[in-house]
Amino acid sequence: MSTVKALACGKGMGTLERPLYSPGLLLEDDDLTSGVTYTRRLTQLLFSSLFGCGVICGLKIEAENICDGRKLKVKVSKGLGLDCAGNPIEVSSPVVLTYDPDCDRFPKSIWVVACYTERECGPRELSACDGSDRANTRYRAGYEIKLYGSQPASACSCEPPRENTSSSASDCRCPPGAHATGGAAPSADKAKAADKEPRDCYADHRDGICSCDCGSSCIVIGRIDLTFKGDEVTIDEAKPSYDPVRRIRPVLVGMPEFKFAAHNATPPPGGG
C-alpha cells in the first residue's frame, strides 16, 4: 500500500499553552493561574475569530432633551457585546448619562460607545507572620459607557472612520476596512460617495480574514443625531440611530432569514 508523502513541511507553535501536572509536582501560583489563562485565551480566540466585534443583544439607546433643550439625557439598556479581543462587554443594568455642554455648542451627532474594563478585587491576607501583606484574589469584568462628539477611530463599528490611520496599523481590520495603507485622507466628495454605497461589515468574515486585536476594548452601540432650534445650542430633537453598529449573532438553521444561496444549497423539507 503506497503512502502519500508531503512535498514540504513547515512547523511552528501557537499562542495557547495549558498546564501539565504530574504526581509529586510542587505547584506554584503560575501553574494554577495558567489553567485559567488557557481557558480565557481559548475563549477569546474563538469568539474574536468566529464573530469579530460588535453588539450581541440589547444595548438599546433612548435619548431626550432636558432643561429646555440645554442638556441631553441618554439611557442605555442592559445588554451584551464583544470587543476586538474577544472580551464580553456585559452591561448588567441600565445606564443613564447626562451631557451638559455648558457654554459650548452641541455636536451634530453624539456617538455612544461601550468599553470592556476589569479590576482586581477580593483582597486577602498572605501567609506572613504579621499579616501585613495582602493581595487581590479575583479579577472582575466591568464596562464603561462613553459619549463622544465624533466617531472614535479605534472603536469597533460598521462604519469606517474618516480619519486616516498610521501605516503601522494597516494590517489590522478592526473595525473592518477602517485602516488605510497610507496616503491622504479621503476628500469630501469621496466621503459623500462612500455614504451612498451600502456598507459591508462582514466582508472579512466571508473572505476568511482573521480578526485581529486592534488594541481597542470599545464598540460603538449607537449614534444620536441632533436637530436644533436654529442656534446649535438648544436641542429640538434627539434621534438614536443604529446604522454604525456592527451586530453579531449566530444564524440558526430554520430561521426565515437564513440564506441557502451558498454553494447552491437546497433547504431541507420544512425549512429546518
Phi, psi and omega in degrees: 000123182280148179245130178286128180257144178290139178284330179205160182214134175233137184235157178189182181237144177273191183264345183281136179216123180245156184287153176232110183260155177213154181302137178084000181282132176276113184274142175245175183299325179296325180295317180288321180294327183297329177296319178288320181297321179299313181297317182293316181294323177297316179296315179299317182297316181291314182297314182292328180281322182283321188243335189076214183241157177147194182266128178271310179200161178066214181059041177281153186243135169238136182224140177209147177276136180232172181055048179059036177083007181269351177223160179238126178256126183238129176240129178246126180283165178292156182177192185218136176224179180223126180274181187295336181269000181089015178274134177284130175260098183259109174268103191278346179208157181301146180240132179242126179237150176235123179256123179239108181287355181060243183266357181276168175276154174288146168288163181290333179221146176247122179267129181255126188231140174247136183234146176277135175224164173208154179215156177280147179205185179068054180296145180213146180289140175276166184280061175259154184298318183268354178068023183274341183267135179226152179216147176285145185244001182218155165248133177241128181284147179216192182207162172223136173253125185234149175247135179233150177275351175212168185291126175291127186296329187265348182286138181293132180204179177268351185242114179299141179291153180289328186290142175283145179251168182292154181292341180294338180255018187292337181275353183267125184243057183219104002292158188306128175068015187278337188261120179277163181265007179133175179095184185281159177293152182299144180286170180297322179294319179292325179294320178293322178295323179294327179294331182279341180275142177294137180275136179247103183274356189235018179297317179299320181299314181289328182277359178076022178277127183292142173290158179226158177274104184277006178088001180254138177253020186240150175227146175282127179249000176163169177225138179252114179268128185253142168240147190239168179269041173092349186236359183056024177240330181243123183284133174265317181207147179231116183243120175289142176229139180249016179302320183278000187277132173265115183260139182227132178189143178298142175267118183278135176298130183107346177288145180302331183281351184292131182256134179253023184288329184299130177059026180052040182291148178253128181296141178292163180305136180085357179074012180271000000 
